[in-house]
Amino acid sequence: MDHADVLILGGGLVGATLALALDRHGLTTIVVDPADPAVTLAAGFDGRASAIASASHR
């Protein structure tokens, strides 16, 4: 893809959600994320930016 309406820097929770929302409104996006896919797709990777503790959930 050589052209898009929006360039999103960061493919985390917010970046990916924004790309999906913009697509539903007819805008094309390119998402650029500097994270190494080999690291983020590894079985032991836990890249959460937030988590809900079980005590808070109860």
N, CA, C and O atoms as a DFTB+ gen file, in Angstrom:
232 C
 N C O
     1  1       0.860      -1.174       0.000
     2  2       0.000       0.000       0.000
     3  2       0.902       1.231       0.000
     4  3       1.727       1.398       0.898
     5  1       0.750       2.072      -0.979
     6  2       1.559       3.287      -1.092
     7  2       0.874       4.518      -0.535
     8  3       1.526       5.535      -0.294
     9  1      -0.425       4.442      -0.327
    10  2      -1.178       5.612       0.090
    11  2      -2.259       5.196       1.083
    12  3      -2.879       4.141       0.945
    13  1      -2.467       6.034       2.069
    14  2      -3.552       5.805       3.030
    15  2      -4.037       7.160       3.518
    16  3      -3.334       8.164       3.406
    17  1      -5.234       7.174       4.054
    18  2      -5.785       8.414       4.601
    19  2      -5.118       8.784       5.926
    20  3      -4.933       9.962       6.232
    21  1      -4.756       7.748       6.717
    22  2      -4.215       7.988       8.055
    23  2      -3.026       7.061       8.295
    24  3      -3.064       5.887       7.928
    25  1      -1.972       7.591       8.909
    26  2      -0.825       6.808       9.345
    27  2      -0.877       6.733      10.868
    28  3      -0.881       7.763      11.543
    29  1      -0.917       5.521      11.408
    30  2      -0.996       5.327      12.855
    31  2       0.347       4.769      13.324
    32  3       0.810       3.744      12.824
    33  1       0.955       5.439      14.273
    34  2       2.228       4.995      14.823
    35  2       1.968       4.256      16.127
    36  3       1.640       4.868      17.143
    37  1       2.116       2.943      16.090
    38  2       1.883       2.104      17.263
    39  2       0.694       1.196      17.038
    40  3      -0.427       1.662      16.834
    41  1       0.942      -0.097      17.075
    42  2      -0.115      -1.071      16.812
    43  2      -0.625      -1.751      18.062
    44  3      -1.125      -2.874      17.999
    45  1      -0.507      -1.092      19.187
    46  2      -1.022      -1.658      20.432
    47  2      -2.535      -1.576      20.494
    48  3      -3.207      -1.469      19.468
    49  1      -3.053      -1.626      21.683
    50  2      -4.493      -1.617      21.902
    51  2      -5.170      -0.409      21.255
    52  3      -6.180      -0.560      20.567
    53  1      -4.632       0.765      21.467
    54  2      -5.255       1.985      20.943
    55  2      -5.062       2.101      19.435
    56  3      -6.010       2.417      18.716
    57  1      -3.854       1.851      18.951
    58  2      -3.582       1.974      17.522
    59  2      -4.404       1.015      16.679
    60  3      -4.961       1.401      15.652
    61  1      -4.480      -0.237      17.116
    62  2      -5.249      -1.234      16.377
    63  2      -6.746      -0.930      16.412
    64  3      -7.439      -1.092      15.407
    65  1      -7.237      -0.493      17.557
    66  2      -8.657      -0.136      17.681
    67  2      -8.993       1.055      16.806
    68  3     -10.038       1.080      16.155
    69  1      -8.107       2.045      16.790
    70  2      -8.323       3.216      15.930
    71  2      -8.355       2.816      14.464
    72  3      -9.202       3.299      13.712
    73  1      -7.446       1.940      14.046
    74  2      -7.429       1.493      12.652
    75  2      -8.741       0.812      12.272
    76  3      -9.276       1.057      11.191
    77  1      -9.260      -0.039      13.154
    78  2     -10.540      -0.702      12.889
    79  2     -11.694       0.288      12.821
    80  3     -12.558       0.188      11.950
    81  1     -11.702       1.246      13.746
    82  2     -12.787       2.241      13.765
    83  2     -12.749       3.106      12.508
    84  3     -13.792       3.399      11.924
    85  1     -11.566       3.511      12.096
    86  2     -11.451       4.342      10.890
    87  2     -11.869       3.565       9.650
    88  3     -12.492       4.124       8.746
    89  1     -11.526       2.268       9.601
    90  2     -11.924       1.431       8.474
    91  2     -13.439       1.354       8.355
    92  3     -13.980       1.372       7.249
    93  1     -14.118       1.270       9.480
    94  2     -15.594       1.210       9.462
    95  2     -16.218       2.507       8.952
    96  3     -17.383       2.536       8.554
    97  1     -15.427       3.578       8.972
    98  2     -15.905       4.857       8.457
    99  2     -15.335       5.160       7.078
   100  3     -15.426       6.291       6.599
   101  1     -14.748       4.155       6.442
   102  2     -14.297       4.293       5.066
   103  2     -12.911       4.897       4.872
   104  3     -12.548       5.248       3.750
   105  1     -12.134       5.025       5.938
   106  2     -10.783       5.578       5.812
   107  2      -9.763       4.448       5.800
   108  3      -9.871       3.492       6.567
   109  1      -8.775       4.566       4.924
   110  2      -7.712       3.579       4.891
   111  2      -6.610       3.999       5.850
   112  3      -6.357       5.189       6.039
   113  1      -5.952       3.005       6.458
   114  2      -4.899       3.293       7.424
   115  2      -3.681       2.428       7.160
   116  3      -3.776       1.347       6.580
   117  1      -2.550       2.923       7.593
   118  2      -1.324       2.147       7.679
   119  2      -0.906       2.204       9.139
   120  3      -0.786       3.286       9.715
   121  1      -0.683       1.031       9.740
   122  2      -0.256       0.956      11.134
   123  2       1.223       0.561      11.148
   124  3       1.607      -0.467      10.590
   125  1       2.042       1.387      11.790
   126  2       3.480       1.132      11.901
   127  2       3.799       0.884      13.366
   128  3       3.530       1.723      14.226
   129  1       4.377      -0.282      13.638
   130  2       4.738      -0.630      15.014
   131  2       6.184      -1.113      15.026
   132  3       6.529      -2.036      14.288
   133  1       7.037      -0.504      15.855
   134  2       8.442      -0.884      15.859
   135  2       8.756      -2.191      16.591
   136  3       9.894      -2.660      16.553
   137  1       7.772      -2.774      17.249
   138  2       8.009      -3.995      18.020
   139  2       8.381      -5.152      17.090
   140  3       7.825      -5.284      16.000
   141  1       9.309      -5.974      17.524
   142  2       9.756      -7.133      16.760
   143  2       8.690      -8.231      16.840
   144  3       8.404      -8.720      17.933
   145  1       8.094      -8.628      15.707
   146  2       7.042      -9.646      15.732
   147  2       7.502     -10.964      16.355
   148  3       6.704     -11.650      16.994
   149  1       8.765     -11.325      16.182
   150  2       9.261     -12.577      16.764
   151  2       9.170     -12.542      18.286
   152  3       8.928     -13.571      18.916
   153  1       9.361     -11.373      18.875
   154  2       9.286     -11.233      20.330
   155  2       7.832     -11.197      20.783
   156  3       7.462     -11.901      21.723
   157  1       7.010     -10.392      20.131
   158  2       5.627     -10.219      20.576
   159  2       4.756     -11.452      20.326
   160  3       3.727     -11.621      20.979
   161  1       5.157     -12.310      19.394
   162  2       4.386     -13.522      19.119
   163  2       4.895     -14.736      19.888
   164  3       4.312     -15.816      19.792
   165  1       5.968     -14.574      20.646
   166  2       6.518     -15.677      21.430
   167  2       5.535     -16.100      22.521
   168  3       4.785     -15.279      23.048
   169  1       5.550     -17.373      22.845
   170  2       4.588     -17.928      23.813
   171  2       4.657     -17.261      25.182
   172  3       3.624     -17.098      25.832
   173  1       5.835     -16.874      25.633
   174  2       5.975     -16.304      26.971
   175  2       5.809     -14.790      27.039
   176  3       5.952     -14.210      28.115
   177  1       5.513     -14.145      25.931
   178  2       5.399     -12.684      25.911
   179  2       4.114     -12.221      26.589
   180  3       3.035     -12.749      26.318
   181  1       4.235     -11.240      27.464
   182  2       3.071     -10.637      28.118
   183  2       3.207      -9.129      27.983
   184  3       3.790      -8.477      28.848
   185  1       2.681      -8.583      26.921
   186  2       2.858      -7.168      26.632
   187  2       1.702      -6.297      27.090
   188  3       1.468      -5.225      26.532
   189  1       0.984      -6.751      28.097
   190  2      -0.171      -5.967      28.542
   191  2       0.249      -4.604      29.068
   192  3       1.224      -4.478      29.809
   193  1      -0.496      -3.601      28.675
   194  2      -0.308      -2.259      29.220
   195  2      -1.182      -2.080      30.455
   196  3      -0.919      -1.220      31.295
   197  1      -2.223      -2.901      30.555
   198  2      -3.099      -2.849      31.719
   199  2      -3.647      -4.252      31.977
   200  3      -3.692      -5.092      31.078
   201  1      -4.051      -4.480      33.187
   202  2      -4.633      -5.767      33.558
   203  2      -5.595      -5.532      34.714
   204  3      -5.432      -4.587      35.486
   205  1      -6.576      -6.379      34.826
   206  2      -7.531      -6.276      35.928
   207  2      -7.219      -7.392      36.912
   208  3      -7.257      -8.570      36.557
   209  1      -6.916      -7.027      38.128
   210  2      -6.619      -8.005      39.176
   211  2      -7.908      -8.723      39.557
   212  3      -8.995      -8.151      39.478
   213  1      -7.777      -9.961      39.964
   214  2      -8.974     -10.726      40.329
   215  2      -9.709     -10.094      41.515
   216  3     -10.935     -10.177      41.589
   217  1      -8.980      -9.463      42.442
   218  2      -9.637      -8.812      43.593
   219  2     -10.496      -7.629      43.126
   220  3     -11.592      -7.417      43.645
   221  1     -10.012      -6.880      42.170
   222  2     -10.799      -5.752      41.640
   223  2     -12.019      -6.257      40.876
   224  3     -13.091      -5.654      40.924
   225  1     -11.842      -7.347      40.188
   226  2     -12.946      -7.923      39.410
   227  2     -14.069      -8.396      40.316
   228  3     -15.245      -8.228      39.996
   229  1     -13.704      -8.992      41.457
   230  2     -14.725      -9.464      42.404
   231  2     -15.444      -8.285      43.017
   232  3     -16.340      -8.469      43.840
